[in-house]
Amino acid sequence: MATVEDVRWLGSSLERSYQVYVRGRLKFRVKQIVYVAFSLDETEMGFAFPKEERAALVAAQPHRFRMPRPSDLRFNWVEADLAALNPAEAREFVVDAWRMVVPKKVTRAYDLAHPDGPG
């Protein structure tokens, strides 16, 4: 079972990433782009995810993943139940979401420094 604490350090350590609280909700941003956000009760994690792949993810694992609310369908976004993820999976989703909002040269540098993926 993953928790916010399993990924907070990671989101804060990724290049160009910083954490903010918006209306009490923890979010991670690169510039003004939010790539990970948690529900107020910290039981759900929304994260950047390719629009063209999210329907398949949600259909395959509806007990773990949900489509974003209708007003957010235009964004590259999906939501997950943190209790249904293990900590390593949650960290992978955070890094993959971050990759969507930073330049390729930044992700290449991360890959060189972390050949085995997020810790």
N, C-alpha and C positions, 0 to 999 in steps of 0.2 A: 504494500500500500504506500503510495507516494504522498508526500506532504509539501507544503510551500517551502519548508526549510530544506527539503532535498534539492531544490533548484534555485533558491534565493541567491546563494553564493555564486552559482554559475552565471545567472543573469547579470549579476553585478560585476562579474569578472570578464565578461566578453567585451572585446574591443568595441568602443563607441557606444556601448550599452549603459544605461543607467536606470535606476528604479525611481518611481514616483508613486504617490498616493493620490488618486483622483476619487473624490467622494468616498473616501475610506477604503478604496480597492487598490491593492498592489498591482502595478503595471510595470513592464519593462519596455523601454523605448530606445530607438536609435533616432537621433534628432527628434522629430515630432511624431514618428511612426511607432505605434504600439505594436509589438510583435508577440507579447504574452501578457495576459491579464487574468487575475483571479477573482472569484466571486467574493462578496463581503464575508461570507462564512468560511472562505478558503477551502471549499469542498470541490470546486470546479475550476478548471484551467482552460481558458480560451487561448488559441495560438494561431499564428499565421500558418496557412496550409493551402496548397494549390486548389483553386476552385474546381478545376477539372478532375481532381482526384478525391475530393471530400465525400461525394455521394457514395462512391464505392466503399470508402472507409466506414462511413456510418452504416451502410446497409450490411456490411460484413460483421460489424461489431456494435450493434445498437445499444448494448448494455454498457458500453464504454464511451462511445462517441455520439455527439449530437450535432445537427446542423445549427448554425447561428440563428438567432431570431430573425424574422422576415426582414426587418429594417437593415440587418447586417449581411444579408445574402450577397450583396454586391462586392463585399470584401473577400479577400483570400483569408478565410477564417473558419475554424471548427472548434467545438468545445468538447472537453473530456471530463469524466468523473475521476477525480484524483485517486479515490479509493480503489478504482479498477486498474490503475497503472502501477507498475513497480517503479522504484526510484530511477533505475537506469533508463527505462522507457521515457519517463518524464523529462529527464535530462536530454535525451536524444531529440525529443520534440522541441524543447527550448532551443537547442543548437540549430536544428533544421529551420525553425521559425526565424531565428536571427539571421541565418544565411539568406533568407528571402529579402532582407532589408539592408544588407551591407554590400559594398562593392565586391566583386569576385576576388580582387587581390587581397582583401581582408580575409576572405574564407580560405584562400590558398595558404596564407600565412598561418591561420589557425590549424589547418590540416597538417602542415609541416611540424608545428609545435605539439600537436596531439594526434599522432598517427593511429592510436587505438580508440579515438573518439573521446567524448566527454567522460571525465572521471567519476 
